[in-house]
Amino acid sequence: MSVADKIIAIIAEQAFLEPKDVKPDATLEQLGIDSMALVECIFAIEECFDVQVPFNANDPAASQFDISSIQSIIDAVEALIAAQKT
C-alpha cells in the first residue's frame, strides 16, 4: 500500500467515507473533516508513518504542514518520510 493509499484510508475512516470517495484534490472541509477529526488524522498519520507532523492544531494556517488538500497532505507526509531517510 502506497503512502497516498494509507493517508486516504486514514482520512476516509475519519470522514466515514470509502477510500474511493476521497479524491486527491478534495479539501478536508469538502470531506466533512472538522478540527477534532483533523487532529485524529494527524495522530494516525504520525503513528502509521513514524513521523512528527509540524502541525499547530490551534492555528492550522500558521502550520508548516499544508492541509489545503488531500494531495498536499500526501506530499507533506512524503517529504517528512524522505527527510527521515537522510
Buried (B, 14 or more C-beta within 10 A) or exposed (E): EEBBEBBBBBBBBBBEBEBEEBEBEBEBEEBEBEEEBBBBBBEBBBEBBEBEBEBEEEEBEEBEBEBEBBBBBBBBBBEBEEEEEE
